[in-house]
């Protein structure tokens, strides 16, 4: 149940940052991909994952890896759900990098 709550929180952050990225990039030049942009929410990710030591680099790596795996596997589930689950598992197993 705890992991489900973590995945739900992380998914919410991912969806919120996805909306912000899309909105911002429609009106501005963005010098970053989604993973880099989403790292602006590092504090929210740290809180959701209960990991105060999570670095921007680790988060960015987990996001890129999750997005890449989602694309490669062609999952039927939404990408935000898939990536949230990937990040929660990666964070729990300490295999972020």
FENQUI-V648140 format. One record per helix or strand. SS is the DSSP state (~ for helix, > for strand). FROM is the first residue (numbers start at 0). TO is the last residue. If there is no record, write none. Layout:
BEGIN
ss->SS from->FROM to->TO
ss->SS from->FROM to->TO
END
This chain:
BEGIN
ss->~ from->1 to->26
ss->~ from->33 to->48
ss->~ from->55 to->72
ss->~ from->78 to->92
END
